[in-house]
Amino acid sequence: MDVNSYHRMVKSKQYTGFSLEKRKTVVFYGFISPWILGFIGLLIIPMFFAIYISLTNFNGFNLQSASIIGLSNYAEALQNPDSWKAMRLTLIYAVISIPFGLLLSLGLAMILNMKIKARGIFRTIFYLPTLVPGVATALVFGTIFNTNSGFLNLLLSFFKQSGVTINWLNDYGIYCAAVMAIWGCGTLMVIFLAGLQGIPEELQEAAVIDGANKWQTFWNVTWPLLSPITYFQFIMSIIGAFQMYVQVGILSQAGGGRFWEPYQSMYVFPSYALSQMMTYQRFGYGAALIWILFIVILLVTLIVQKTSKYWVYYAVDQERGTKE
């Protein structure tokens, strides 16, 4: 077959009984089939299985004999004081860690966006905490907040005459976890820094020429252009805060507690759900708790999404696709 004949065959989309478009389709689905199989096997099937067992009295071993009990697990979760206490602690953690983490990361990004000496070194220093694995970070903070040999109590002992020590993890565990989350705000800082560098300097210079001070320039120029990035960071922080449980488990272990049953001061909702499954073998009830948490995250995210039109500025209209 010469070159001309080959090109005529391709143009006519005839090759071994299949058109060229069909061959492209087969190759495309062949390449993405591992991802599709993983998506179905590791996400879709477990998700529907979790919905099913949340409606049963499944205890981890009686799958064949488990009986469907309807919405009893959900009703119990809504009536159980422990679940409300766990949700309250989760909300406290989110209310503290999210706004303070966003404010600190934005402040650091604005400082590191200035033309200062060795700012590259400072950027690296402030980003380094995010490279430390979460388990290692929790172990370090567990050592700092330890009652008997913790660095924080040792530091406070220099300013106190008495030998009274504070049981940080047992009494103020959720606040310790929030401080640990705020400390690792380097990723948020880098994203804010990228957003600040994308703001044209001409706009800020024009505001200064018009007589605007630094606060007015930030509020009327920098913040509107940075609000879409803040919106994204806010949504991701909400999802991460409500799903947090590894950190409190490690902090409890560092203080002498158990991973699945952290101290009552940081008994967040995911820890409560996993404790019901792993400690008490109440997998049906634990699955119901997880789905309740999913619904709460979804509702909070939708509320933020609906209110974003009042505080998020887009250069292009999101509904019409036209420039404002």
C-alpha positions, 0 to 999 in steps of 0.5 A: 500500500502506497502513501496515497492509498493509505491517506485515502483509506484514512479519509474514508474512515475505513480501516479493518472494518472499523471507522477511525472515530470508532478506533479512537473511542476504543483506544480512549476507553481502553486507557481510562478503563482502569480509572473507571473500574477503580471509581466503580469498585472503590467509590460507587459500590462502597457508597451504596453498600454504606447506604444499605448497612446504615439501614440495618443492624450490621455489626461487621459479622452478620451481613447475611443475617442482618435485618433492615431496620429502616431509619432507626439508626438515623433517628437514634443519632439525632436523639443521642446526646453524644452525637450532638456533643460530637457535632458541637466540638466539630463546629467549634474546631471549624469555627476556630481553625477556618477563619483564623487559618484563612486570615493568617495565610492571607496575612503571610501571603501579603507580607511575602508578596512585598519586595523584601530581602530574602523573601524566597527564604521566608516563603520556604520557611513558612511553607515547610510545615505543610511538608511534615506528615500529619501524623508526625505533626500530631506527635510533635504537638502531642509532645508540646501539650503533654501534661507531664513533660510538655514544652508548654507546661515547662514554659509556663512553669517559669512564670508561675510560682506553684507547680500546678500544670494544665492538662491541655489535651484532656481539658482543651483538646479541641483548641489544641487541634485547632492551633495545630491546624492553623500552624499548617496553613502554608498551602493556603498561603501559597495559593493566596500568594499566587492570587496576589501575584496575578493582580495587575499592579496598574490597578493598585497604582491607579487607586493610590493615584486617586488618593486611596490609602492602603486599607482602601486599596486592599478593600476595593481592589485587592480583596474583590480580585482575591475573593474567588480564591478565598471562596475556593479556600473556604469551601475546601477548609470546611470540608477538611475541618468536618472530616478531621479525625486522624489528628485528634486520634494521634493527639490522644495517643500522645497524651496516653489515650486511645486512637479510636476513642480520643479525649472527650474534649476533642471527641469530634463527629468522625471520631465518634462514628469510627468509635461506634464501628471499631470499638462497639461493632455498630457498623450500621449506626456508624454508617448512618453517622457518616451519612449524617456528616455528609449531609451536614457538609453538603448543606454548609457548602450549599449555604456558602455557595448560595451566599457567594454571590454577595461577596465573591467578585468575578470578572466574567459573569458566571451565569451569562459568560460576559464580562462585567 
